[in-house]
Amino acid sequence: MSDAQGAMGDLTAKVAAGEPLSSQDRDLLVATRDLLALGMLADEARRRRHGDRVTFVRVARMPCRPRQGEPSEVPPTAGEIRIDGPIEDVVQAAARIREVLALSDGQPVSAFTLGELDRWSSENGIPLGDILRQLREAGLELVAEAELDRLERSLEACEAVATSGLTIARVTMKDPPPQGVLSLFAELRSLQSALGSLRAFAPLPRTLSALAPSTGYDDVKQVALARLLVDNVPTIQVDWSLYGPKLAQVALSFGADDVDAVSPVNDAGAEGWRRSALEEIRRNVAAASLVPVERNGRFELL
């Protein structure tokens, strides 16, 4: 047995026992090219925390600026209603939240990214906490994303969210970090140590580069490293709508335990109900020898 194989074997025992990883352990995980061994470690860490359960949420999207002909209702199957678009005015944003909330039938409403709210706060001279409280009073429950690579004052901004009574639905990153993800992972781990309130991390970038696209190898390794290195955030998430069913399914074997942004529309048209989003997510999770469990934006199981 090589030294590297022996070291990975020692890591397997540590992960299975839930023991903290040393800096040397973390360096070994980052350096390894044995993707299968890394995936097995991440899967062990996920199973230790979540068993064989994988959660998913169906998300209905509504534009921040209402469009002519927009439906006057949202699918009752949605577990989260997400308002898409940047904030342009707090009063208008609050009014839009109230409109969407009136259609929600109790589903939690999410909107905006924390980075854009923080920038808008600075540009307009309005304290971030005041903006968040106005949105909360309008009925907002969740800040849709906290893009860690777009936050200049991550701790202060996240604390303002908690103080306002809102919750961060997911921590994300907008772009692939030019120097790699490790410093970002370390920042998130420290942030969670200070806050203790972050629930989900989606470690794959929201912006897909046409000039330098990532490979499937890169993507699943990043998911596995997130599960192992950001071990104090409970949920590692992959976006169904952004990365597609196939990568989402593979990511479940590399440490992911939650699938975001599944379509709430059940009608698959001429292809039949078996091709509906709900059946497809259930089938893909079951094919990975895991148990699909639907949740809502509050992480309440449905």
N, C-alpha and C positions, 0 to 999 in steps of 0.2 A: 504494500500500500504506500502510495506517495505521501509526502508531507502534506500536500494540499488536500488530498482525500481524507487524511487523518484529521486535519483541521476542520474540514466540513463535517466530518462525523461528530466531532466534539460540539460543533455548532448545533447539529441536529438535537443532541441531548439537551443543550441549553434552551433551545427554543421550545422543545417539548415540555421542559420543566418550568418554562416561564421565567427563566433567569435573565437578568439584564445583560446586554451585550457590551463588551469592552470596545475601546477605540480600535484595538487590533482586529477584533471580530468584524467590526463595521468596515474596516479597510479590506478585509478578505472578501466580504460580500460584494463590495463594489468592484474589486479587481477580478473576481472569478469570471471565466468564460463558460463555465458549466451551467448553462441555462436551466437544464432539467433539475440539477441538484438545488439551484437557487429557488426554482419554482416549488420543489418539494418542501423546502424550508418555509417559504411564504405560505404554502397551503397548510402546513402544520400550525403555523402561527394563527392563521385565520380560523382553522377548525378548533383550536384551543379556545378561542374567544367566542366563536359563533356556532360551533358545531357544524352540522351539514346544512344549515339554513342560509339562504340567499334572499335578501329583500329586494323589492323593486317598487318604483313609484311611477304611476301614469300622470303625465303632466299636460295640462291644457295651456296653450300659449295665447296671450292676448296682447295686442300692440299697445304701447304707451299712448300713442296718438290714435284714437278711434278712427276707423276707416269706413267709408260709405259702404253700405251693404254688409257690415259686420254682423255675424249672428247675434241674436239677442239672448242667447243662452250658452252655457258651456256644458260639455258632456258630463252627465252625472257620475260617470265612472272615474273622473279625474280625482287624484288624491292631492293634487297641488295645482293651483292656478298661478302661472308665472307671467308677469307683465314684462314684455320685452321692450327695450329701447332706453336711451339715456334720459336722465332727468334734465329738464329745461327750465322748470319753474316749480317751486315747492307747492304753491297753491294749486296749480294745474295737476301736479302729480297726486296731491291728496284727493282732488276731485275725481281723478281717474280711478284711484284705489276704491273710493266709495262706489263708483259705478260698477266696477268689477265685483266688489264684495256683495253688491245687491244681486248678482247673478250666481254667486258661489255656492249657495245652499250649504254653507257650513264648511266648505273646503278651505284650507289655509291659503292665503294669498301671499306670494313672494314677488319682489321686484328689485331691480337695480343691482349694481355691484357696489361694494363698499368703497372701492377705489374711486369710482366716478362721483359718488356722494361726497367723499372727502375732498376731491378736487373742486367740485362745485362749491363746497363750503368755503374753501380758501379763496376762490375767484370772486365770490360774492360777499365775503366778509360776514358770513352767518355761521355761528358755531355748529359744528357737526351734530352735537347733542341736540340742539334745537331743531334741526332738520329731521333727525330720526324720531324725535318725540312727536312732531307734527304728522309724520307718516304713520306712526303707531296709533295716534288718536284717530286717524282716518280709517284705520282697520287693518293696516299692514301687520303681518305676523313675522315674516321672514325677509331678511336681506338675501336676495337670491344667491349671490356669490361674494366671497372676499378673495379677490385676485391678489395673492400674496406678492407677486412680482410687481404689482402696481400700487402698493401701499407704502408710503414713505414713513408713516408712523403707525406701524401695524398694531402694536400693543394699545396705544391710545385710542385708535379707531375701533378696535374690537371691544375695548372696555366701554366706549360710548354706546355701542350697540346693546351691550348687556344692561347698562344703566337705563337706557330708554325703554326697556321691556321687550325689545326685539330679539330674534335669534338669527344667527348666521346659518343658512341652510347648508352651505358647503364651502369649503376652502378650495380654491382653484389656482391655476396660474394661466395667464393670458398667452404667453409666448414661451418657446423653449429657451431656458436660460443660456446665454452665450458661454458661460463657464461651467455648464452642467447643473444638475439638480441638487447636488449634495448640500451646498450651502443653503439652498431653499428648504430642503428637508430639515436641516439642523435648526433653521430659524423657526419653522413650524413646530418642531418638537419643543423648543424653548418657549414659544408662545403658548402652547397648550399647557406646559408646566406652570406658567403664570396664571392662565385663565381657567383651565379645567372645564371649559364649556363648549369647546369645538367638537362637533359630532362627526362630520364626514369630510374626507379629503379626496378630491379627484386629481390624481397626480399626472394625468396626461394633459398637455397644453390645449387651450381652447382654440388657438389659431393654428391651422394646418398649413405648413409651408409648401407651396408648389415648387419652389426652387430647390429646397433641401428637405424633402419629405422624410419622416422617420420610417424605420422598417418595423415589421412585426416583432422582430427580435428586440429592437430598442424599446418598443412599447411595453411588451410583457415584462421585460427586465425592470423597467421603471416602476411598473405596478408592484412587482415583487419586492423591490428595494423600498418602496414606500411602506409596504406592510411591515417590513422588518426594521426599518430605520426610524419610522415615525410611529413607534409602538404605543404611544400614549393617546393617539386619536383612534376611537373605536372602529370607525367605518372607512374602508377604502372603496372608492366608488369609480365606476366607469360610465360614461355617457352613451346610452344606446343610440340616440339620434345623431350624435356627432361622429362616433367611431364605428357604428354599425353592429348588427347582431353577432357576426362571426368573431370579431375581436373581443366583444363583450363576453362571449362565451369562453374564449380561451383565457381571458383575464381572470375568470372565476377560479381557474386552476392555478393561478399565480398570485393569489392573495386577496383579490377583490371579493367583497361580500355584499355589494349593493349595486344595483343598476338604476341609473337615473334617466329620466326623460323618455320613458316608453310612451308611445301614443295612446291616448285614451279612447280613440275611435276603434270600435270593434268591427265595423263593417269592412270586410275585405273584398267586397264586390264580386266580380265573376270568379275570382280565385277561390272563393269559399271561406267558411269560418275558420278552417284550419290554418289559413294564412293570415288571420287577424293578428294584430300586435300582441294581444293578451295570450293567445295560444302559442305564438312563436316564442315569447319570453319564457313561458312555462315549459315549453318543449326544450328549449336550449339549456335552461338551468337543469332540468331533469336529465338531459343527455350528458351533463357534466357530473352526474351522480350526486346531485345536490337537490335540496327541497326549496322550490320557489314559494315565497311568502310576500303577498302584496302589503304595502304600507302606505301611509299618507305623508304629507310634508312635515308633519309633527313627529314622524317615526313611530306613529301608532299603527299597530298591525291591524289589517282589515280582514 
